[in-house]
Amino acid sequence: MKKWKISDVEKFQKVPPHSRAVKIPKELPKGVQHIKNHLTLLKIPFVQELKFHSVRKFRFDFAIPDSKIAIEYEGLNSEKSGHTTLMGYTEDCVKYNLAAIDGWRILRYTAVNVEDFANDLRELIENKRK
């Protein structure tokens, strides 16, 4: 085992505190991973956490900016879900209304209906081509 020297300790102390701790990323919810996997497999260019409004800080979970398609995964089962409170739900309504006014089409999913995502996306893209 290596013995610590004073110089070793001094080097460590010079490192900013925020760089010492390594954050372990949380595992993505299965529904979010499902959406991400399908977009990747279908080779559809997408952006995660797209800030779509110039004033409000609203973000889409996933977006296909070229087609103005937004994909939202409503994490109703998580411990910190604001979607289930009156104010959280109201903010979601404001977000979706602003997006619709700006011409975005929004696909919304929960753990129950996320399996429909790939078919819904194909149908939406095909209908746009017609």
Rosetta silent file (secondary structure, phi, psi, omega in degrees, C-alpha in Angstrom):
SEQUENCE: MKKWKISDVEKFQKVPPHSRAVKIPKELPKGVQHIKNHLTLLKIPFVQELKFHSVRKFRFDFAIPDSKIAIEYEGLNSEKSGHTTLMGYTEDCVKYNLAAIDGWRILRYTAVNVEDFANDLRELIENKRK
SCORE:     score description
SCORE:     0.000 S_00000001
   1 L     0.000  137.636 -178.308    0.000    0.000    0.000 S_00000001
   2 L   -75.619  137.711  175.157    1.306    3.457   -0.922 S_00000001
   3 L   -87.126  137.274  178.365    2.117    5.863    1.890 S_00000001
   4 L   -77.186  138.526  174.504    0.669    9.324    1.499 S_00000001
   5 L  -105.556  163.934  177.483    3.076   12.241    1.398 S_00000001
   6 H   -58.480  -40.322 -178.813    2.287   15.835    2.309 S_00000001
   7 H   -63.795  -33.845  176.702    2.581   16.780   -1.380 S_00000001
   8 H   -63.669  -45.303 -179.585   -0.102   14.204   -2.296 S_00000001
   9 H   -64.739  -42.275  179.877   -2.512   15.687    0.206 S_00000001
  10 H   -62.679  -40.201  177.665   -1.748   19.233   -0.979 S_00000001
  11 H   -60.662  -44.336 -178.876   -2.459   18.246   -4.615 S_00000001
  12 H   -63.839  -38.848 -178.282   -5.779   16.765   -3.583 S_00000001
  13 H   -68.959  -23.619 -179.710   -6.727   19.874   -1.612 S_00000001
  14 H   -79.561  -14.100  179.083   -6.133   22.094   -4.670 S_00000001
  15 L   -74.463  129.604  179.035   -8.774   20.214   -6.664 S_00000001
  16 L   -56.194  141.226 -175.894  -12.090   22.111   -6.622 S_00000001
  17 H   -56.570  -35.124 -176.812  -14.590   20.349   -4.325 S_00000001
  18 H   -70.022  -19.881 -179.743  -17.176   19.859   -7.093 S_00000001
  19 H   -89.382  -10.544  178.776  -14.734   17.836   -9.204 S_00000001
  20 H   -73.741  -42.495 -176.824  -13.939   15.381   -6.393 S_00000001
  21 L   -80.709  131.514  177.262  -17.393   13.892   -6.222 S_00000001
  22 L  -100.405  121.117  178.239  -18.372   11.710   -9.117 S_00000001
  23 L   -81.648  129.773  175.734  -22.074   11.803   -9.872 S_00000001
  24 L   -92.453  118.418 -177.382  -23.515    8.461  -10.766 S_00000001
  25 L   -63.206  141.783  176.463  -26.197    9.028  -13.382 S_00000001
  26 L   -72.358  149.371  177.189  -29.648    7.803  -12.468 S_00000001
  27 L   -68.607  134.413  178.763  -31.057    5.032  -14.560 S_00000001
  28 L   -67.080  143.862  173.345  -33.470    6.379  -17.157 S_00000001
  29 L   -58.113  148.167 -177.227  -37.093    5.331  -16.715 S_00000001
  30 H   -56.511  -37.721  179.641  -37.950    2.421  -18.996 S_00000001
  31 H   -65.010  -41.341  178.163  -40.403    4.557  -20.967 S_00000001
  32 H   -64.506  -43.668  178.645  -37.800    7.231  -21.665 S_00000001
  33 H   -63.519  -38.481  178.291  -35.308    4.571  -22.730 S_00000001
  34 H   -59.529  -47.401 -179.423  -37.977    2.991  -24.964 S_00000001
  35 H   -63.776  -47.333 -178.773  -38.579    6.302  -26.765 S_00000001
  36 H   -61.052  -43.597  179.233  -34.866    7.023  -27.123 S_00000001
  37 H   -60.731  -44.622 -178.659  -34.163    3.514  -28.464 S_00000001
  38 H   -66.557  -41.773  177.439  -36.887    3.761  -31.101 S_00000001
  39 H   -60.922  -40.264  179.834  -35.780    7.190  -32.305 S_00000001
  40 H   -67.912  -46.144 -179.829  -32.223    5.873  -32.584 S_00000001
  41 H   -63.682  -36.385  179.263  -33.257    2.651  -34.352 S_00000001
  42 L   -80.128   -2.147  179.684  -35.449    4.576  -36.801 S_00000001
  43 L    55.857   42.478  177.672  -32.478    6.907  -37.440 S_00000001
  44 L   -98.532  121.022  178.540  -34.585    9.962  -36.730 S_00000001
  45 L   -65.722  129.049 -177.848  -32.505   12.946  -35.639 S_00000001
  46 L  -139.988  164.114  177.901  -33.766   14.137  -32.268 S_00000001
  47 E  -126.043  137.187  174.440  -32.842   16.451  -29.436 S_00000001
  48 E   -96.871  145.602  176.713  -33.337   15.744  -25.750 S_00000001
  49 E    55.905   45.526  179.419  -34.397   18.502  -23.370 S_00000001
  50 E   -74.174  123.174  174.398  -35.042   21.009  -26.167 S_00000001
  51 E   -82.832  114.429 -171.334  -35.874   24.465  -24.856 S_00000001
  52 L  -104.903  -10.143 -176.093  -38.555   25.527  -27.308 S_00000001
  53 L  -115.533  138.030 -175.084  -39.813   28.828  -25.923 S_00000001
  54 L   -74.208  -24.349 -177.470  -37.827   32.062  -25.951 S_00000001
  55 L  -105.104  -52.363 -179.222  -39.243   33.394  -22.663 S_00000001
  56 L   -78.986  156.622 -177.941  -40.359   30.409  -20.585 S_00000001
  57 L   -92.100   21.236 -179.081  -37.904   27.698  -19.554 S_00000001
  58 L   -62.780  143.473  177.221  -40.090   24.887  -20.836 S_00000001
  59 E  -133.803  148.184  172.145  -38.309   21.923  -22.389 S_00000001
  60 E   -91.297  143.587  174.850  -39.496   18.911  -24.350 S_00000001
  61 E   -58.643  -48.769  176.507  -38.247   15.494  -23.227 S_00000001
  62 E  -138.048  148.640  176.595  -37.536   14.709  -26.883 S_00000001
  63 E  -145.499  146.028  171.166  -38.026   16.795  -30.006 S_00000001
  64 E  -113.584   86.949 -170.652  -37.705   16.335  -33.736 S_00000001
  65 H   -58.032  -38.388 -178.557  -37.176   20.015  -34.566 S_00000001
  66 H   -59.898  -31.489 -179.485  -37.280   19.660  -38.368 S_00000001
  67 H  -103.639   -1.117 -176.042  -40.815   18.265  -38.126 S_00000001
  68 L    52.439   48.069  175.990  -41.840   20.236  -35.034 S_00000001
  69 E  -111.034  126.379  177.159  -42.764   17.023  -33.234 S_00000001
  70 E  -110.443  143.223  178.151  -42.392   16.935  -29.451 S_00000001
  71 E  -124.859  123.761 -178.277  -42.416   13.745  -27.384 S_00000001
  72 E  -118.966  132.264  173.354  -43.207   13.915  -23.688 S_00000001
  73 E  -106.948  114.738 -177.471  -42.924   11.106  -21.186 S_00000001
  74 L   -85.945  100.684 -177.098  -45.159   11.830  -18.226 S_00000001
  75 L   -79.572   66.973 -175.513  -43.321   10.285  -15.284 S_00000001
  76 L   -67.970  -20.692 -176.029  -46.353    9.968  -13.065 S_00000001
  77 L   -91.539   -6.171 -176.934  -44.852    7.167  -11.018 S_00000001
  78 L   -76.051  159.004 -177.511  -41.684    8.930   -9.917 S_00000001
  79 L   -66.414  -31.634 -173.380  -41.249   10.215   -6.381 S_00000001
  80 L  -105.793   26.228 -175.993  -40.719   13.824   -7.479 S_00000001
  81 L   -70.794  121.990  174.738  -43.449   14.072  -10.108 S_00000001
  82 L   -90.416   -5.872 -177.116  -44.969   17.519  -10.320 S_00000001
  83 L   -67.836  -21.348 -174.140  -47.381   16.303  -12.962 S_00000001
  84 L   -94.061   -8.270  176.707  -49.870   15.057  -10.389 S_00000001
  85 L   -88.119  159.927  179.161  -50.312   18.295   -8.449 S_00000001
  86 H   -59.254  -46.167 -179.419  -52.785   20.949   -9.558 S_00000001
  87 H   -67.804  -38.548  177.981  -49.999   23.477  -10.190 S_00000001
  88 H   -63.943  -44.484  179.005  -47.811   20.906  -11.951 S_00000001
  89 H   -65.695  -39.598  178.731  -50.628   19.838  -14.215 S_00000001
  90 H   -62.841  -43.089  178.112  -51.529   23.474  -14.897 S_00000001
  91 H   -62.782  -38.286  175.609  -47.928   24.257  -15.872 S_00000001
  92 H   -61.767  -40.867  178.520  -47.978   21.287  -18.243 S_00000001
  93 H   -62.075  -44.259  177.949  -51.152   22.693  -19.814 S_00000001
  94 H   -59.954  -46.087  179.995  -49.500   26.084  -20.273 S_00000001
  95 H   -58.327  -50.037 -176.961  -46.457   24.392  -21.808 S_00000001
  96 H   -67.901  -35.131  177.560  -48.484   22.305  -24.252 S_00000001
  97 H   -66.876  -44.423  177.672  -50.688   25.245  -25.232 S_00000001
  98 H   -61.315  -40.243  178.954  -47.685   27.477  -25.960 S_00000001
  99 H   -64.462  -44.158  179.785  -46.142   24.681  -28.003 S_00000001
 100 H   -63.820  -40.958  178.245  -49.363   24.142  -29.988 S_00000001
 101 H   -60.274  -34.408 -179.719  -49.682   27.879  -30.659 S_00000001
 102 L   -84.664    3.251  175.408  -46.133   27.754  -32.044 S_00000001
 103 L    93.908    9.515  178.360  -47.046   24.867  -34.363 S_00000001
 104 L   -80.857  143.492  170.088  -45.649   21.913  -32.423 S_00000001
 105 E  -106.122  132.514 -170.533  -47.401   18.548  -32.443 S_00000001
 106 E  -117.500  126.603  172.752  -47.028   16.753  -29.136 S_00000001
 107 E  -103.688  126.358 -176.986  -47.050   13.025  -28.471 S_00000001
 108 E  -118.676  136.874 -176.880  -47.551   12.250  -24.772 S_00000001
 109 E  -136.942  153.845  171.686  -46.865    8.930  -23.077 S_00000001
 110 L  -124.187 -179.389  177.771  -46.994    7.226  -19.714 S_00000001
 111 L   -61.508  -24.638 -177.548  -45.690    3.848  -18.611 S_00000001
 112 L   -79.005  -41.000 -173.961  -49.019    2.372  -19.752 S_00000001
 113 L  -109.361    8.559 -176.637  -49.129    3.629  -23.357 S_00000001
 114 H   -63.950  -22.332  178.129  -45.440    4.107  -24.252 S_00000001
 115 H   -64.664  -19.303  179.026  -45.544    0.898  -26.302 S_00000001
 116 H   -80.225   -8.648 -170.447  -47.679    2.818  -28.853 S_00000001
 117 H   -54.645  -53.088 -174.855  -44.891    5.322  -29.504 S_00000001
 118 H   -59.813  -44.991  179.118  -43.283    3.810  -32.619 S_00000001
 119 H   -65.227  -42.092  178.937  -46.615    3.280  -34.385 S_00000001
 120 H   -61.803  -43.018 -178.732  -47.868    6.754  -33.446 S_00000001
 121 H   -65.047  -45.180  177.551  -44.686    8.379  -34.717 S_00000001
 122 H   -57.904  -46.656 -179.220  -44.799    6.483  -38.025 S_00000001
 123 H   -62.213  -42.723  179.792  -48.431    7.467  -38.523 S_00000001
 124 H   -63.028  -44.047  179.742  -47.722   11.106  -37.710 S_00000001
 125 H   -67.358  -42.361  179.265  -44.788   11.255  -40.137 S_00000001
 126 H   -64.491  -40.579  179.270  -46.713    9.452  -42.896 S_00000001
 127 H   -66.541  -29.746  178.593  -49.720   11.786  -42.527 S_00000001
 128 H   -70.547  -32.621 -179.030  -47.451   14.806  -42.822 S_00000001
 129 H   -72.021  -23.937 -176.070  -46.089   13.525  -46.148 S_00000001
 130 L   -75.722    0.000    0.000  -49.591   13.234  -47.640 S_00000001
